[in-house]
């Protein structure tokens, strides 16, 4: 093939090829001392199927990824994934998915890749939940879930708030606001307990805390034996 080939009739230029398929077709590696600029809000870097992108930035550089669903950079059958590999180990990477059943998912893989248990994900669901999960013994296990309710769970200044946002009478501890609910507010369970008194509580509950009165407050501490 000619080093430089110009197809005048089709307005195409080939470098290393006599049959350019695009306006500029280069068949080998290229070096640019300047920037590669795409002057469009709708155009960008498009790859063929099952191709990876390797980007290098200096110590203060920033790399931005914007992509559609027709390119599978992560080499997976699920569309819409982007994988960012960390360091020299191909198995250590962060993977982002924006199309998993309407959910947005951020995966974090350790140095064992996607075939071992050292992986985690943060998933924002279309139903308004945010979950932190770990892959354990072959399946995803939820470790913490936030729902879309206001103040559903807050971790702040050594305090834990459930359905509340502040407690001026507490330095550190747990605050639970039941709202208008009248059932158990704190329950202790054990898989070894099965008392069968399900008209009072669930069968594996051995200690429960409940409100005594709607107007007067007070509390009940009930031990189930």
Secondary structure, DSSP 4 states (H G I P E B T S, - for coil): --SEEEEGGGTEEEES-SS-SSSEEE-S----SS------SS------TT--------TT--------SS--TT--SSTTEEEEE-TT-TT-EEEEEEEETTEEEEEEE-TTGGGSS-EEEEEE-TTS-EEEEEEETTEEEEEEEE-SSTTS-EEETTEEEES-S--TT-SSEEEE--TT--SEEEEEE-TT-----TTTS-TTEEEEEEEEETTTEEEEEEE--
